[in-house]
Amino acid sequence: MATIPATTNVTTGKFVSEPKATYSLSIENLADIVAYSPNATQPDSLVSQASLPAGSLFTPITTATEVRQKKWSTVQISQDKHVELNSALVYMNHSCRPSLEIDMDLMEVRVAKDRDLQIGDELTFFYPSTEWQMDKPFVCLCDAGSGCLGTVTGAVDIEAQKLRKWFVNEHIVKLKSAQTSEIE
Ligand SMILES: [Zn+2]
């Protein structure tokens, strides 16, 4: 997840990444399918090196480890558990029209169901599909037009009916269902 705490270099006006892209693409065998590629706002964005059909397996997740506290780099896997991916996959940006789905029940990353993945496509997923409450909410600048959430705070703030537009993990389905029955 690449809500990287990017800061602007005062002298050059360019974004400076912190941390730097430290994960080798050999981890999770990503070298054939992933490349680092800076975009306008995120210095460590990822693009696809593979073209794959909609819904197909992009990569299994095998290096994740459970951590005590959520932070910008963690992914939520259940109502109260979070993991570090420990691979370059941590730099997938959020999009409200994501190119990938991340499924923490099956521990795999898949191509989005609504379109094929092309070489050069930015690798993105929908952060509220795993995150109930984002560690650091942010303003989304994705290309989804009227389908863009605007400010991304987590699934907690997305109406149940609206949330159905996206693939979300089972713990998010359960948390949303519990939240909805509390309100009604
Ligand atoms: Zn958006």
Boltz pocket constraint, residues with backbone or C-beta under 6 A from the ligand:
constraints:
  - pocket:
      binder: B
      contacts: [[A, 95], [A, 96], [A, 97], [A, 140], [A, 141], [A, 142], [A, 143], [A, 144], [A, 147], [A, 148], [A, 149], [A, 150]]
      max_distance: 6.0
